Amino acid sequence: MSNCKKKYIVFLFLFTVLQANKSPKIGLVLSGGGSKGFAHIATLKALDSLNIPIDYIAGTSFGAIVGAMYALGYPGKQIEKMALATDWYEVQNDEPKRKHLPYFRKKDTGKYQLKFGLDKVKPVTPTGLIYGQKIILDLSKWTREYEQVYDFDKLPIPFRCNAFDIMSGKEVILKEGSLSHALRASLSIPTIFAPVEWGDSLLVDGGVINNLPVDIVKEMGADIILAVDVSATSKNKSQLKNIYDIIDQTIGVHGYEKTKASIKQADYYIRPELETVDFTDYSFSTIEYLFDKGEKAVSDNWHIFLKLQEISIDREQRT
């Protein structure tokens, strides 16, 4: 046998041994879906209860917020408490509460639904109903311990979120910079939230182009991927009853094929039954309902978590 063949056989043997001993990395993907994202929290609690370590996280829109909190080290139960302790309607309101306004301002409250500015002498239409100052404040509060961390790979769990650049028409993967601003960009639902300037880009909700970013977490290095999908399904004409249904349909229609491809890429896929939930409903009762629906989805797919636990135990034994 020639020396070249011997070296090749030795190389193949060593490569096979190294691959066999390689510890598989687990990635978690959380889709966007507005308030439906509260259902994601049940998955985090299940992972915690079985001590399943997650190596990479990618999320879109509200899934990015939930995923980022987990990436920062908040356990699922604490994220649930944070969700219940937050007035989500107030967070999305750029105006101060009416009771804090002086009398002469209270008279004008609610008169005008849209604001128009002036650029020199020309009227400027608003880029979104909500600019998100209060959202940034809350996001900054939750992320403050790591707000100076520029590289999202340096977070307790490496993290990514995405957005859509309306200037270039391309997806932007956010992996460095201000975490709170990256999250704000990822959840900028068009016409509801104003876009976010990010360098030369003008970013809106990542769900416009990639609502279940399995490909992103795979690119990060995940070998095994758990994807949780709370996105809307396509509606027929009779189901488009208000402006929010139309916005939801408009955002989703471009991403349905991409989501189908993402589902095929995932090793494990969970989809809670949330078809009757309005993605703009942040009432306390709806949040609790979403928690329950998330718990049911976890219960129905408990075998997935047991398999992930088995993988993580096997991984520990190898190291």
VENNOR-V942789 format. One record per run of one state. SS is the DSSP state (A for helix, B for strand, O for the rest). FROM is the first residue (numbers start at 1). LEN is the number of residues. Records with the same first field share a line. If there is no record, write none. Layout:
SS: FROM-LEN + FROM-LEN
This chain:
O: 1-2 + 22-4 + 31-3 + 50-6 + 60-2 + 72-4 + 86-2 + 92-6 + 101-2 + 107-10 + 120-2 + 125-3 + 131-2 + 147-4 + 155-3 + 166-4 + 175-1 + 177-2 + 187-4 + 194-2 + 199-2 + 209-5 + 221-3 + 229-8 + 240-3 + 254-2 + 266-2 + 271-13 + 301-1 + 319-1
A: 3-19 + 34-16 + 62-10 + 76-10 + 88-4 + 98-3 + 103-4 + 133-14 + 152-3 + 179-8 + 206-3 + 214-7 + 237-3 + 243-11 + 256-10 + 284-17 + 302-17
B: 26-5 + 56-4 + 117-3 + 122-3 + 128-3 + 151-1 + 158-8 + 170-5 + 176-1 + 191-3 + 196-3 + 201-5 + 224-5 + 268-3
